[in-house]
């Protein structure tokens, strides 16, 4: 949801920075790598120590590289499959670092195994939510659904409330630390709902495609005049196609 409304705004804001980096000879891939390294360092250095405010500040400085590298590639007219693959892969690394850093805090000095488990669920469910769309598209389905809590929502909710919760330790603001547990529960529930939405969508789209394939196969069989040899061949081909779909 946030992608729809926020991306155009940030594109306008980041375009001058993207243009400057291109003039300096920086490539989009370098921006992607540096951004991921910064997010990972910020999350795994500050969050396990309970420094959620400063950790979020560092992460936020680097997280915009996710839109900056794409902006640079568009300006160059060089959007590529490799760039898309690298960006998507490193997004998963950055997400894992954010939730991994929070989990390390609760497993250690944060001393709350329940919230540690909730954080690990946020990490795992976020990866699976992304996988369901990628896997559905890889087998030829559109996966025409966004879902309640996508990556942008997960990051915004977690980082904003984690940053505010850090006011308790960094600036002595009382009771505000409760915001991080609230964020984690919201992301966990929202991710579970989103996963369900995508699974249901993929199941519906797969059934529609299978039904269309079956109808096309019936029409082709009728067009051959019901020859047993051709029908047997078609049946074998359909079986092979089905086996391939199941094993991809």
Buried (B, 14 or more C-beta within 10 A) or exposed (E): EBEEEEEEEBBEEBBEBBEEBBEEEBBBBBBBBBBBBBBBBBBBBBBBBBBBBBBBBBBBEBBBBBBBBBBBBBBBEEEEEEBEEBBEEBBBEBBBBBBBBBBBBBBEEBEEEEBBBBBBBBBBBBBBBBEBBEBBEEBEBEBEBBBBBBBBBBBBBBBBBBBBBBBBBBEEBEEBBEBBBEBBBBBBBBBBBBBBBBBEBBEEBBEEBEEEBEEEBEEEBEEEEEEEEBBEEBEEEBEEEEEEBEEE
